[in-house]
Amino acid sequence: MKSSIGNKHMHRETLRSLGLKRIGDSVVKEDRPEFRGMVRTVRHLVTVEEVD
């Protein structure tokens, strides 16, 4: 993940909504359209992997 410093306010808020506070944080979310939209908004800042 990249830093949110220097990015738009809404991108920083989206990261917080996803539960990401620091570089290197990881969270597990269920596959729902709301979360997919949030991840799509900040896709240049995060890495997404599927967990079985």
N, C-alpha and C positions, 0 to 999 in steps of 0.2 A: 504494500500500500504506500502511496505517496502522502506527503503532508497536505493538510487542508489550508495551510497558510498561503495567502495570496489568491485564494479562490473565492468565488462568489459566496455571499452569505447563505444563500439557499443550499449550496453544495455542502457547506459546513453543517447546516442544520439537518440535512439529509443523512450525513454520516452519523450524527448524534442519534437520530431517530432509528438508525439501523443498529445502534449500540456500539459503534466504533469510536473510541476516544483518542487512541494513540496509534502511532505507526506500529505495525506488527500485531495489533489486536485482531482477534478472530471471533466470529459469532456463528451460530448455526440457526438458520431460519427455515421454516417450512416453505415449500414452493407454492407461493401465492402471487397473483397478479400485482398486488400492492408492493410486495417486496421486489419483484422483478422490475417494476417501474422505478423504484428508488435506486436499485443497483444500476439500471440503465442510465440514470441521471448522473451518477458519479463513476461510471465505468472506467474513466481515465485515472481514477485514484485507487481503485480496489482490484483485487483478484478474486475471481469466483471459481469455486470447485464444487463438484457434486459429491456428496457424502452418502454412502450406502448404509 
